Amino acid sequence: MALRNIMTEGEPCLGKHCRPVTSFDERLHTLLDDMAETLRRSDGVGLAAPQVGILRRAVLVLETNVPEGEEDYIIELINPEIIERSGSQTEPEGCLSVPGVYGMVERPDYVKVRAQNRDGETFEVEGTGLTARCFCHELDHLEGILFTEKAEHILSDEELDEYYNSKHGED
Ligand code: NI
C-alpha cells in the first residue's frame, strides 16, 4: 500500500464528473488499498477517488456508528447511488481537500446506498447521522461538487469552537 497525494480546492480534478468503474481488477484494488491508507493517515471519515486525482466512481466511507468497544471500519463503494433518503440534519462539515474550513451543510439524516464492492458484486448499505452525511459528501465528489458550494454558512474559528463546546456540554 502507498499513500496518495490529496488534491486541494482549485485542482481541476475536484470539479469533474467521474466515470463509472468498469474493471474490477488489481488496479482498482491497489487504488482502494492506497485510498484506505491515505484516509487512515489523514484522520478523515471519507475519501473519494477524484481527491487522489482518479476520475472514477469509487469512494470510501468510515463507519463510525459502531457499538462501544468495536473498531470503526471502512466501507468501499464502487459506482454508488443513493436509493433512499429521509430526515434532515444541519451540522458542521469539512473535507480533506479543503483543509481547515468547516461549514454548516444540510444533509439527510438517513440514506441507503446501492453500490458494487471491489469484486463487482452489488450490495446495499444504510447510514445514519455522520455516516449518512459522509455518504452524501463523498458521492458529491463524484459529480465534482465540494461541500463549500452547499454550505449555508462557513464557520469562523470562534463559531466552530462555540459549536463543539455547546455539543460537548450536552453529553
Ligand atoms: Ni471531501
Backbone and ligand atoms as CSV (ligand in chain L), in Angstrom:
chain,resi,resn,atom,element,x,y,z
A,1,MET,N,N,0.844,-1.191,0.000
A,1,MET,CA,C,0.000,0.000,0.000
A,1,MET,C,C,0.879,1.241,0.000
A,2,ALA,N,N,0.344,2.292,-0.537
A,2,ALA,CA,C,1.099,3.544,-0.623
A,2,ALA,C,C,0.167,4.713,-0.359
A,3,LEU,N,N,0.740,5.738,0.198
A,3,LEU,CA,C,-0.044,6.956,0.403
A,3,LEU,C,C,-0.187,7.687,-0.922
A,4,ARG,N,N,-1.340,8.280,-1.143
A,4,ARG,CA,C,-1.550,9.102,-2.338
A,4,ARG,C,C,-1.697,10.558,-1.900
A,5,ASN,N,N,-1.313,11.446,-2.790
A,5,ASN,CA,C,-1.476,12.878,-2.510
A,5,ASN,C,C,-2.937,13.262,-2.574
A,6,ILE,N,N,-3.385,14.030,-1.592
A,6,ILE,CA,C,-4.762,14.523,-1.617
A,6,ILE,C,C,-4.779,15.899,-2.290
A,7,MET,N,N,-5.569,15.981,-3.358
A,7,MET,CA,C,-5.707,17.239,-4.101
A,7,MET,C,C,-6.509,18.237,-3.274
A,8,THR,N,N,-6.151,19.490,-3.388
A,8,THR,CA,C,-6.899,20.512,-2.653
A,8,THR,C,C,-7.650,21.429,-3.622
A,9,GLU,N,N,-8.625,22.137,-3.039
A,9,GLU,CA,C,-9.520,23.022,-3.789
A,9,GLU,C,C,-8.729,23.831,-4.819
A,10,GLY,N,N,-9.259,23.898,-6.031
A,10,GLY,CA,C,-8.561,24.617,-7.094
A,10,GLY,C,C,-7.970,23.667,-8.129
A,11,GLU,N,N,-7.713,22.409,-7.708
A,11,GLU,CA,C,-7.227,21.398,-8.660
A,11,GLU,C,C,-8.403,21.017,-9.572
A,12,PRO,N,N,-8.196,21.009,-10.891
A,12,PRO,CA,C,-9.300,20.727,-11.821
A,12,PRO,C,C,-9.993,19.389,-11.556
A,13,CYS,N,N,-9.258,18.356,-11.093
A,13,CYS,CA,C,-9.876,17.033,-10.911
A,13,CYS,C,C,-11.009,17.045,-9.883
A,14,LEU,N,N,-11.040,18.058,-9.014
A,14,LEU,CA,C,-12.091,18.103,-7.990
A,14,LEU,C,C,-13.408,18.666,-8.525
A,15,GLY,N,N,-13.373,19.192,-9.743
A,15,GLY,CA,C,-14.593,19.776,-10.308
A,15,GLY,C,C,-15.181,18.964,-11.441
A,16,LYS,N,N,-14.691,17.749,-11.617
A,16,LYS,CA,C,-15.100,16.934,-12.768
A,16,LYS,C,C,-16.093,15.843,-12.388
A,17,HIS,N,N,-16.954,15.528,-13.349
A,17,HIS,CA,C,-17.849,14.376,-13.223
A,17,HIS,C,C,-16.993,13.119,-13.437
A,18,CYS,N,N,-17.146,12.142,-12.563
A,18,CYS,CA,C,-16.317,10.933,-12.656
A,18,CYS,C,C,-17.027,9.840,-13.451
A,19,ARG,N,N,-16.251,9.044,-14.157
A,19,ARG,CA,C,-16.786,7.945,-14.972
A,19,ARG,C,C,-16.967,6.676,-14.126
A,20,PRO,N,N,-17.916,5.815,-14.511
A,20,PRO,CA,C,-18.093,4.559,-13.776
A,20,PRO,C,C,-16.832,3.702,-13.826
A,21,VAL,N,N,-16.674,2.890,-12.789
A,21,VAL,CA,C,-15.638,1.852,-12.785
A,21,VAL,C,C,-16.173,0.674,-13.593
A,22,THR,N,N,-15.382,0.186,-14.539
A,22,THR,CA,C,-15.827,-0.946,-15.358
A,22,THR,C,C,-14.934,-2.173,-15.176
A,23,SER,N,N,-13.707,-1.976,-14.666
A,23,SER,CA,C,-12.790,-3.104,-14.458
A,23,SER,C,C,-12.535,-3.285,-12.968
A,24,PHE,N,N,-12.966,-4.431,-12.442
A,24,PHE,CA,C,-12.778,-4.725,-11.015
A,24,PHE,C,C,-11.506,-5.563,-10.868
A,25,ASP,N,N,-10.411,-4.929,-11.206
A,25,ASP,CA,C,-9.150,-5.642,-11.349
A,25,ASP,C,C,-8.132,-5.217,-10.273
A,26,GLU,N,N,-6.934,-5.710,-10.445
A,26,GLU,CA,C,-5.859,-5.434,-9.489
A,26,GLU,C,C,-5.600,-3.926,-9.343
A,27,ARG,N,N,-5.750,-3.226,-10.454
A,27,ARG,CA,C,-5.503,-1.782,-10.435
A,27,ARG,C,C,-6.502,-1.065,-9.525
A,28,LEU,N,N,-7.765,-1.500,-9.586
A,28,LEU,CA,C,-8.799,-0.925,-8.710
A,28,LEU,C,C,-8.483,-1.267,-7.260
A,29,HIS,N,N,-8.096,-2.526,-7.009
A,29,HIS,CA,C,-7.820,-2.955,-5.636
A,29,HIS,C,C,-6.653,-2.156,-5.046
A,30,THR,N,N,-5.638,-1.912,-5.862
A,30,THR,CA,C,-4.498,-1.107,-5.406
A,30,THR,C,C,-4.953,0.319,-5.077
A,31,LEU,N,N,-5.786,0.868,-5.944
A,31,LEU,CA,C,-6.313,2.219,-5.691
A,31,LEU,C,C,-7.060,2.255,-4.354
A,32,LEU,N,N,-7.940,1.273,-4.131
A,32,LEU,CA,C,-8.743,1.245,-2.903
A,32,LEU,C,C,-7.866,1.063,-1.668
A,33,ASP,N,N,-6.862,0.193,-1.779
A,33,ASP,CA,C,-5.947,-0.028,-0.654
A,33,ASP,C,C,-5.162,1.249,-0.342
A,34,ASP,N,N,-4.705,1.909,-1.387
A,34,ASP,CA,C,-3.952,3.159,-1.199
A,34,ASP,C,C,-4.847,4.244,-0.595
A,35,MET,N,N,-6.084,4.304,-1.091
A,35,MET,CA,C,-7.021,5.307,-0.555
A,35,MET,C,C,-7.295,5.042,0.928
A,36,ALA,N,N,-7.423,3.758,1.292
A,36,ALA,CA,C,-7.685,3.412,2.692
A,36,ALA,C,C,-6.523,3.852,3.585
A,37,GLU,N,N,-5.314,3.606,3.115
A,37,GLU,CA,C,-4.151,4.011,3.909
A,37,GLU,C,C,-4.090,5.544,4.017
A,38,THR,N,N,-4.385,6.213,2.912
A,38,THR,CA,C,-4.369,7.677,2.883
A,38,THR,C,C,-5.430,8.239,3.831
A,39,LEU,N,N,-6.608,7.613,3.821
A,39,LEU,CA,C,-7.695,8.069,4.693
A,39,LEU,C,C,-7.339,7.874,6.158
A,40,ARG,N,N,-6.807,6.710,6.483
A,40,ARG,CA,C,-6.445,6.422,7.876
A,40,ARG,C,C,-5.377,7.394,8.378
A,41,ARG,N,N,-4.398,7.690,7.521
A,41,ARG,CA,C,-3.314,8.598,7.923
A,41,ARG,C,C,-3.801,10.028,8.105
A,42,SER,N,N,-4.826,10.403,7.337
A,42,SER,CA,C,-5.234,11.810,7.346
A,42,SER,C,C,-6.334,12.072,8.366
A,43,ASP,N,N,-6.804,10.980,9.039
A,43,ASP,CA,C,-7.769,11.181,10.102
A,43,ASP,C,C,-9.123,11.684,9.599
A,44,GLY,N,N,-9.432,11.386,8.353
A,44,GLY,CA,C,-10.720,11.801,7.806
A,44,GLY,C,C,-11.770,10.719,7.999
A,45,VAL,N,N,-13.015,10.993,7.557
A,45,VAL,CA,C,-14.079,9.992,7.645
A,45,VAL,C,C,-14.536,9.536,6.264
A,46,GLY,N,N,-13.942,10.100,5.214
A,46,GLY,CA,C,-14.296,9.664,3.871
A,46,GLY,C,C,-13.289,10.174,2.858
A,47,LEU,N,N,-13.219,9.462,1.723
A,47,LEU,CA,C,-12.291,9.875,0.663
A,47,LEU,C,C,-12.851,9.369,-0.667
A,48,ALA,N,N,-12.831,10.244,-1.663
A,48,ALA,CA,C,-13.325,9.884,-2.995
A,48,ALA,C,C,-12.147,9.842,-3.965
A,49,ALA,N,N,-12.236,8.956,-4.972
A,49,ALA,CA,C,-11.131,8.782,-5.923
A,49,ALA,C,C,-10.665,10.106,-6.556
A,50,PRO,N,N,-11.581,11.013,-6.928
A,50,PRO,CA,C,-11.097,12.265,-7.534
A,50,PRO,C,C,-10.207,13.081,-6.595
A,51,GLN,N,N,-10.331,12.849,-5.291
A,51,GLN,CA,C,-9.466,13.564,-4.337
A,51,GLN,C,C,-8.011,13.113,-4.432
A,52,VAL,N,N,-7.804,11.930,-5.014
A,52,VAL,CA,C,-6.418,11.498,-5.256
A,52,VAL,C,C,-6.129,11.516,-6.759
A,53,GLY,N,N,-6.948,12.263,-7.513
A,53,GLY,CA,C,-6.663,12.514,-8.917
A,53,GLY,C,C,-7.172,11.467,-9.888
A,54,ILE,N,N,-8.031,10.537,-9.399
A,54,ILE,CA,C,-8.563,9.474,-10.255
A,54,ILE,C,C,-10.047,9.753,-10.506
A,55,LEU,N,N,-10.396,9.999,-11.756
A,55,LEU,CA,C,-11.769,10.417,-12.077
A,55,LEU,C,C,-12.679,9.212,-12.322
A,56,ARG,N,N,-12.780,8.372,-11.308
A,56,ARG,CA,C,-13.620,7.174,-11.362
A,56,ARG,C,C,-14.543,7.160,-10.156
A,57,ARG,N,N,-15.685,6.434,-10.311
A,57,ARG,CA,C,-16.717,6.452,-9.277
A,57,ARG,C,C,-16.412,5.417,-8.184
A,58,ALA,N,N,-15.502,5.791,-7.299
A,58,ALA,CA,C,-15.104,4.948,-6.173
A,58,ALA,C,C,-14.892,5.848,-4.959
A,59,VAL,N,N,-15.505,5.467,-3.831
A,59,VAL,CA,C,-15.321,6.239,-2.599
A,59,VAL,C,C,-15.156,5.300,-1.408
A,60,LEU,N,N,-14.583,5.843,-0.364
A,60,LEU,CA,C,-14.500,5.162,0.931
A,60,LEU,C,C,-15.243,5.996,1.955
A,61,VAL,N,N,-15.970,5.314,2.828
A,61,VAL,CA,C,-16.642,5.980,3.938
A,61,VAL,C,C,-16.286,5.228,5.216
A,62,LEU,N,N,-15.890,5.974,6.233
A,62,LEU,CA,C,-15.579,5.345,7.513
A,62,LEU,C,C,-16.868,5.237,8.323
A,63,GLU,N,N,-17.254,4.010,8.659
A,63,GLU,CA,C,-18.441,3.810,9.509
A,63,GLU,C,C,-18.011,3.975,10.956
A,64,THR,N,N,-18.472,5.066,11.570
A,64,THR,CA,C,-18.069,5.350,12.951
A,64,THR,C,C,-19.183,5.035,13.949
A,65,ASN,N,N,-20.387,4.734,13.431
A,65,ASN,CA,C,-21.501,4.374,14.329
A,65,ASN,C,C,-21.409,2.889,14.655
A,66,VAL,N,N,-20.445,2.551,15.507
A,66,VAL,CA,C,-20.234,1.149,15.863
A,66,VAL,C,C,-20.443,0.985,17.366
A,67,PRO,N,N,-20.816,-0.211,17.797
A,67,PRO,CA,C,-21.018,-0.434,19.229
A,67,PRO,C,C,-19.747,-0.120,20.022
A,68,GLU,N,N,-19.950,0.323,21.256
A,68,GLU,CA,C,-18.854,0.623,22.178
A,68,GLU,C,C,-17.834,-0.520,22.169
A,69,GLY,N,N,-16.556,-0.156,22.034
A,69,GLY,CA,C,-15.511,-1.167,22.093
A,69,GLY,C,C,-15.172,-1.789,20.752
A,70,GLU,N,N,-15.992,-1.508,19.722
A,70,GLU,CA,C,-15.678,-2.049,18.393
A,70,GLU,C,C,-14.982,-0.993,17.548
A,71,GLU,N,N,-14.215,-1.466,16.574
A,71,GLU,CA,C,-13.418,-0.566,15.727
A,71,GLU,C,C,-14.267,0.020,14.604
A,72,ASP,N,N,-13.971,1.281,14.265
A,72,ASP,CA,C,-14.524,1.860,13.040
A,72,ASP,C,C,-14.070,0.996,11.867
A,73,TYR,N,N,-14.841,0.992,10.809
A,73,TYR,CA,C,-14.384,0.248,9.630
A,73,TYR,C,C,-14.720,1.016,8.349
A,74,ILE,N,N,-13.947,0.728,7.315
A,74,ILE,CA,C,-14.086,1.436,6.036
A,74,ILE,C,C,-15.020,0.657,5.120
A,75,ILE,N,N,-15.992,1.382,4.540
A,75,ILE,CA,C,-16.889,0.800,3.541
A,75,ILE,C,C,-16.411,1.261,2.164
A,76,GLU,N,N,-16.170,0.301,1.271
A,76,GLU,CA,C,-15.776,0.634,-0.100
A,76,GLU,C,C,-17.021,0.648,-0.980
A,77,LEU,N,N,-17.198,1.735,-1.698
A,77,LEU,CA,C,-18.378,1.887,-2.547
A,77,LEU,C,C,-17.934,2.198,-3.974
A,78,ILE,N,N,-18.255,1.273,-4.884
A,78,ILE,CA,C,-17.923,1.469,-6.294
A,78,ILE,C,C,-19.222,1.729,-7.052
A,79,ASN,N,N,-19.223,2.723,-7.903
A,79,ASN,CA,C,-20.412,3.118,-8.667
A,79,ASN,C,C,-21.636,3.286,-7.763
A,80,PRO,N,N,-21.500,4.032,-6.663
A,80,PRO,CA,C,-22.597,4.138,-5.698
A,80,PRO,C,C,-23.711,5.065,-6.156
A,81,GLU,N,N,-24.930,4.761,-5.692
A,81,GLU,CA,C,-26.052,5.690,-5.881
A,81,GLU,C,C,-26.928,5.650,-4.638
A,82,ILE,N,N,-27.478,6.809,-4.297
A,82,ILE,CA,C,-28.380,6.883,-3.149
A,82,ILE,C,C,-29.763,6.461,-3.620
A,83,ILE,N,N,-30.338,5.442,-2.970
A,83,ILE,CA,C,-31.646,4.945,-3.414
A,83,ILE,C,C,-32.750,5.278,-2.423
A,84,GLU,N,N,-32.398,5.717,-1.225
A,84,GLU,CA,C,-33.396,6.169,-0.247
A,84,GLU,C,C,-32.760,7.240,0.607
A,85,ARG,N,N,-33.564,8.207,1.001
A,85,ARG,CA,C,-33.080,9.230,1.937
A,85,ARG,C,C,-34.250,9.713,2.758
A,86,SER,N,N,-33.991,10.094,4.010
A,86,SER,CA,C,-35.057,10.675,4.823
A,86,SER,C,C,-34.450,11.529,5.924
A,87,GLY,N,N,-35.275,12.384,6.491
A,87,GLY,CA,C,-34.859,13.240,7.591
A,87,GLY,C,C,-33.918,14.337,7.139
A,88,SER,N,N,-33.463,15.099,8.098
A,88,SER,CA,C,-32.595,16.232,7.798
A,88,SER,C,C,-31.719,16.535,8.994
A,89,GLN,N,N,-30.471,16.898,8.725
A,89,GLN,CA,C,-29.544,17.317,9.773
A,89,GLN,C,C,-28.715,18.466,9.205
A,90,THR,N,N,-28.403,19.431,10.041
A,90,THR,CA,C,-27.523,20.526,9.625
A,90,THR,C,C,-26.408,20.616,10.647
A,91,GLU,N,N,-25.205,20.241,10.210
A,91,GLU,CA,C,-24.052,20.146,11.116
A,91,GLU,C,C,-22.827,20.707,10.392
A,92,PRO,N,N,-21.763,21.006,11.162
A,92,PRO,CA,C,-20.526,21.432,10.506
A,92,PRO,C,C,-19.943,20.287,9.680
A,93,GLU,N,N,-19.441,20.638,8.503
A,93,GLU,CA,C,-18.866,19.640,7.620
A,93,GLU,C,C,-17.524,20.154,7.109
A,94,GLY,N,N,-16.581,19.248,6.942
A,94,GLY,CA,C,-15.271,19.613,6.404
A,94,GLY,C,C,-14.881,18.633,5.323
A,95,CYS,N,N,-13.690,18.817,4.762
A,95,CYS,CA,C,-13.234,17.976,3.653
A,95,CYS,C,C,-11.718,17.994,3.626
A,96,LEU,N,N,-11.116,16.826,3.404
A,96,LEU,CA,C,-9.648,16.754,3.344
A,96,LEU,C,C,-9.095,17.600,2.193
A,97,SER,N,N,-9.935,17.896,1.199
A,97,SER,CA,C,-9.482,18.716,0.068
A,97,SER,C,C,-9.660,20.214,0.317
A,98,VAL,N,N,-10.304,20.547,1.440
A,98,VAL,CA,C,-10.486,21.958,1.798
A,98,VAL,C,C,-10.027,22.110,3.246
A,99,PRO,N,N,-8.731,21.935,3.496
A,99,PRO,CA,C,-8.251,21.842,4.875
A,99,PRO,C,C,-8.554,23.084,5.701
A,100,GLY,N,N,-8.988,22.840,6.927
A,100,GLY,CA,C,-9.186,23.939,7.878
A,100,GLY,C,C,-10.484,24.697,7.716
A,101,VAL,N,N,-11.325,24.302,6.748
A,101,VAL,CA,C,-12.583,25.025,6.516
A,101,VAL,C,C,-13.758,24.127,6.920
A,102,TYR,N,N,-14.691,24.711,7.684
A,102,TYR,CA,C,-15.891,23.981,8.094
A,102,TYR,C,C,-17.103,24.846,7.824
A,103,GLY,N,N,-18.145,24.212,7.312
A,103,GLY,CA,C,-19.363,24.959,7.018
A,103,GLY,C,C,-20.582,24.155,7.408
A,104,MET,N,N,-21.687,24.867,7.680
A,104,MET,CA,C,-22.932,24.196,8.032
A,104,MET,C,C,-23.600,23.716,6.741
A,105,VAL,N,N,-23.833,22.412,6.666
A,105,VAL,CA,C,-24.436,21.836,5.459
A,105,VAL,C,C,-25.629,20.978,5.868
A,106,GLU,N,N,-26.744,21.177,5.169
A,106,GLU,CA,C,-27.917,20.341,5.428
A,106,GLU,C,C,-27.787,19.049,4.622
A,107,ARG,N,N,-28.018,17.943,5.300
A,107,ARG,CA,C,-27.968,16.622,4.659
A,107,ARG,C,C,-29.117,15.781,5.201
A,108,PRO,N,N,-29.487,14.708,4.495
A,108,PRO,CA,C,-30.468,13.787,5.080
A,108,PRO,C,C,-29.882,13.126,6.332
A,109,ASP,N,N,-30.760,12.682,7.208
A,109,ASP,CA,C,-30.307,12.025,8.436
A,109,ASP,C,C,-30.114,10.523,8.215
A,110,TYR,N,N,-30.724,10.044,7.136
A,110,TYR,CA,C,-30.635,8.616,6.797
A,110,TYR,C,C,-30.515,8.491,5.284
A,111,VAL,N,N,-29.619,7.637,4.833
A,111,VAL,CA,C,-29.590,7.289,3.409
A,111,VAL,C,C,-29.319,5.796,3.251
A,112,LYS,N,N,-29.857,5.262,2.165
A,112,LYS,CA,C,-29.500,3.899,1.761
A,112,LYS,C,C,-28.789,4.026,0.414
A,113,VAL,N,N,-27.647,3.349,0.298
A,113,VAL,CA,C,-26.827,3.421,-0.906
A,113,VAL,C,C,-26.743,2.038,-1.542
A,114,ARG,N,N,-26.863,2.023,-2.864
A,114,ARG,CA,C,-26.593,0.787,-3.603
A,114,ARG,C,C,-25.266,0.989,-4.327
A,115,ALA,N,N,-24.398,0.004,-4.220
A,115,ALA,CA,C,-23.069,0.147,-4.820
A,115,ALA,C,C,-22.548,-1.235,-5.186
A,116,GLN,N,N,-21.369,-1.263,-5.775
A,116,GLN,CA,C,-20.673,-2.524,-6.012
A,116,GLN,C,C,-19.468,-2.591,-5.090
A,117,ASN,N,N,-19.071,-3.802,-4.742
A,117,ASN,CA,C,-17.851,-3.952,-3.957
A,117,ASN,C,C,-16.661,-4.082,-4.907
A,118,ARG,N,N,-15.476,-4.317,-4.368
A,118,ARG,CA,C,-14.267,-4.321,-5.198
A,118,ARG,C,C,-14.231,-5.470,-6.206
A,119,ASP,N,N,-15.133,-6.461,-6.017
A,119,ASP,CA,C,-15.202,-7.563,-6.972
A,119,ASP,C,C,-16.376,-7.423,-7.939
A,120,GLY,N,N,-17.084,-6.282,-7.836
A,120,GLY,CA,C,-18.166,-6.018,-8.779
A,120,GLY,C,C,-19.526,-6.491,-8.322
A,121,GLU,N,N,-19.600,-7.061,-7.099
A,121,GLU,CA,C,-20.889,-7.544,-6.600
A,121,GLU,C,C,-21.706,-6.384,-6.024
A,122,THR,N,N,-22.996,-6.372,-6.346
A,122,THR,CA,C,-23.876,-5.299,-5.888
A,122,THR,C,C,-24.325,-5.549,-4.449
A,123,PHE,N,N,-24.349,-4.481,-3.655
A,123,PHE,CA,C,-24.850,-4.588,-2.279
A,123,PHE,C,C,-25.508,-3.267,-1.901
A,124,GLU,N,N,-26.229,-3.306,-0.782
A,124,GLU,CA,C,-26.845,-2.086,-0.264
A,124,GLU,C,C,-26.355,-1.860,1.144
A,125,VAL,N,N,-26.223,-0.587,1.514
A,125,VAL,CA,C,-25.755,-0.252,2.852
A,125,VAL,C,C,-26.490,1.005,3.324
A,126,GLU,N,N,-26.812,1.028,4.626
A,126,GLU,CA,C,-27.526,2.163,5.194
A,126,GLU,C,C,-26.580,2.963,6.082
A,127,GLY,N,N,-26.872,4.237,6.199
A,127,GLY,CA,C,-26.101,5.078,7.109
A,127,GLY,C,C,-26.998,6.097,7.773
A,128,THR,N,N,-26.689,6.406,9.028
A,128,THR,CA,C,-27.416,7.460,9.734
A,128,THR,C,C,-26.400,8.465,10.272
A,129,GLY,N,N,-26.900,9.643,10.613
A,129,GLY,CA,C,-26.059,10.664,11.238
A,129,GLY,C,C,-24.835,10.985,10.401
A,130,LEU,N,N,-23.657,10.935,11.056
A,130,LEU,CA,C,-22.398,11.287,10.378
A,130,LEU,C,C,-22.151,10.402,9.153
A,131,THR,N,N,-22.540,9.134,9.253
A,131,THR,CA,C,-22.305,8.217,8.136
A,131,THR,C,C,-23.171,8.598,6.930
A,132,ALA,N,N,-24.424,8.983,7.180
A,132,ALA,CA,C,-25.299,9.438,6.092
A,132,ALA,C,C,-24.718,10.701,5.457
A,133,ARG,N,N,-24.242,11.603,6.303
A,133,ARG,CA,C,-23.608,12.840,5.825
A,133,ARG,C,C,-22.405,12.515,4.945
A,134,CYS,N,N,-21.638,11.562,5.398
A,134,CYS,CA,C,-20.417,11.196,4.693
A,134,CYS,C,C,-20.732,10.549,3.335
A,135,PHE,N,N,-21.733,9.659,3.289
A,135,PHE,CA,C,-22.147,9.088,2.000
A,135,PHE,C,C,-22.472,10.215,1.022
A,136,CYS,N,N,-23.280,11.173,1.471
A,136,CYS,CA,C,-23.714,12.269,0.582
A,136,CYS,C,C,-22.524,13.108,0.128
A,137,HIS,N,N,-21.650,13.429,1.070
A,137,HIS,CA,C,-20.478,14.259,0.779
A,137,HIS,C,C,-19.563,13.573,-0.247
A,138,GLU,N,N,-19.311,12.278,-0.037
A,138,GLU,CA,C,-18.403,11.555,-0.945
A,138,GLU,C,C,-19.030,11.378,-2.327
A,139,LEU,N,N,-20.344,11.103,-2.365
A,139,LEU,CA,C,-20.993,10.963,-3.672
A,139,LEU,C,C,-20.987,12.293,-4.423
A,140,ASP,N,N,-21.104,13.404,-3.707
A,140,ASP,CA,C,-20.996,14.725,-4.351
A,140,ASP,C,C,-19.644,14.889,-5.047
A,141,HIS,N,N,-18.581,14.378,-4.425
A,141,HIS,CA,C,-17.245,14.481,-5.042
A,141,HIS,C,C,-17.248,13.856,-6.446
A,142,LEU,N,N,-18.051,12.791,-6.635
A,142,LEU,CA,C,-18.073,12.106,-7.931
A,142,LEU,C,C,-18.747,12.948,-9.008
A,143,GLU,N,N,-19.483,13.983,-8.561
A,143,GLU,CA,C,-20.105,14.929,-9.504
A,143,GLU,C,C,-19.297,16.220,-9.579
A,144,GLY,N,N,-18.157,16.243,-8.921
A,144,GLY,CA,C,-17.325,17.452,-8.947
A,144,GLY,C,C,-17.815,18.545,-8.021
A,145,ILE,N,N,-18.603,18.148,-7.006
A,145,ILE,CA,C,-19.182,19.139,-6.086
A,145,ILE,C,C,-18.463,19.089,-4.733
A,146,LEU,N,N,-18.010,20.243,-4.267
A,146,LEU,CA,C,-17.408,20.349,-2.936
A,146,LEU,C,C,-18.436,20.889,-1.946
A,147,PHE,N,N,-18.258,20.546,-0.662
A,147,PHE,CA,C,-19.250,20.951,0.336
A,147,PHE,C,C,-19.357,22.475,0.452
A,148,THR,N,N,-18.284,23.162,0.080
A,148,THR,CA,C,-18.300,24.632,0.189
A,148,THR,C,C,-19.363,25.246,-0.733
A,149,GLU,N,N,-19.744,24.504,-1.783
A,149,GLU,CA,C,-20.796,25.000,-2.685
A,149,GLU,C,C,-22.169,24.821,-2.076
A,150,LYS,N,N,-22.284,23.926,-1.094
A,150,LYS,CA,C,-23.589,23.625,-0.490
A,150,LYS,C,C,-23.743,24.241,0.888
A,151,ALA,N,N,-22.643,24.719,1.464
A,151,ALA,CA,C,-22.683,25.224,2.840
A,151,ALA,C,C,-23.550,26.477,2.922
A,152,GLU,N,N,-24.411,26.491,3.950
A,152,GLU,CA,C,-25.252,27.661,4.185
A,152,GLU,C,C,-24.407,28.781,4.762
A,153,HIS,N,N,-23.329,28.373,5.442
A,153,HIS,CA,C,-22.546,29.338,6.197
A,153,HIS,C,C,-21.189,28.706,6.491
A,154,ILE,N,N,-20.105,29.423,6.224
A,154,ILE,CA,C,-18.768,28.931,6.584
A,154,ILE,C,C,-18.456,29.434,7.992
A,155,LEU,N,N,-18.022,28.530,8.857
A,155,LEU,CA,C,-17.830,28.864,10.264
A,155,LEU,C,C,-16.478,29.532,10.504
A,156,SER,N,N,-16.489,30.559,11.336
A,156,SER,CA,C,-15.233,31.141,11.809
A,156,SER,C,C,-14.663,30.202,12.873
A,157,ASP,N,N,-13.395,30.362,13.218
A,157,ASP,CA,C,-12.787,29.525,14.265
A,157,ASP,C,C,-13.576,29.637,15.565
A,158,GLU,N,N,-14.005,30.867,15.875
A,158,GLU,CA,C,-14.748,31.096,17.126
A,158,GLU,C,C,-16.076,30.337,17.089
A,159,GLU,N,N,-16.762,30.418,15.946
A,159,GLU,CA,C,-18.058,29.732,15.835
A,159,GLU,C,C,-17.881,28.220,15.945
A,160,LEU,N,N,-16.798,27.716,15.356
A,160,LEU,CA,C,-16.541,26.278,15.408
A,160,LEU,C,C,-16.287,25.841,16.857
A,161,ASP,N,N,-15.461,26.615,17.565
A,161,ASP,CA,C,-15.203,26.333,18.987
A,161,ASP,C,C,-16.491,26.341,19.783
A,162,GLU,N,N,-17.290,27.383,19.544
A,162,GLU,CA,C,-18.557,27.511,20.267
A,162,GLU,C,C,-19.444,26.311,20.011
A,163,TYR,N,N,-19.492,25.903,18.736
A,163,TYR,CA,C,-20.345,24.778,18.360
A,163,TYR,C,C,-19.935,23.520,19.117
A,164,TYR,N,N,-18.627,23.226,19.103
A,164,TYR,CA,C,-18.177,21.992,19.751
A,164,TYR,C,C,-18.275,22.071,21.266
A,165,ASN,N,N,-18.065,23.257,21.824
A,165,ASN,CA,C,-18.226,23.407,23.260
A,165,ASN,C,C,-19.679,23.176,23.672
A,166,SER,N,N,-20.610,23.704,22.871
A,166,SER,CA,C,-22.020,23.541,23.210
A,166,SER,C,C,-22.436,22.082,23.050
A,167,LYS,N,N,-21.906,21.408,22.013
A,167,LYS,CA,C,-22.196,19.983,21.817
A,167,LYS,C,C,-21.682,19.165,22.997
A,168,HIS,N,N,-20.465,19.502,23.400
A,168,HIS,CA,C,-19.833,18.770,24.489
A,168,HIS,C,C,-20.634,18.919,25.758
A,169,GLY,N,N,-21.182,20.129,25.931
A,169,GLY,CA,C,-21.998,20.409,27.113
A,169,GLY,C,C,-23.231,19.537,27.208
A,170,GLU,N,N,-23.725,19.084,26.024
A,170,GLU,CA,C,-24.947,18.266,26.012
A,170,GLU,C,C,-24.676,16.839,26.452
A,171,ASP,N,N,-23.432,16.403,26.308
A,171,ASP,CA,C,-23.133,14.988,26.571
A,171,ASP,C,C,-23.172,14.678,28.072
L,1,NI,NI,NI,-14.496,15.750,0.790
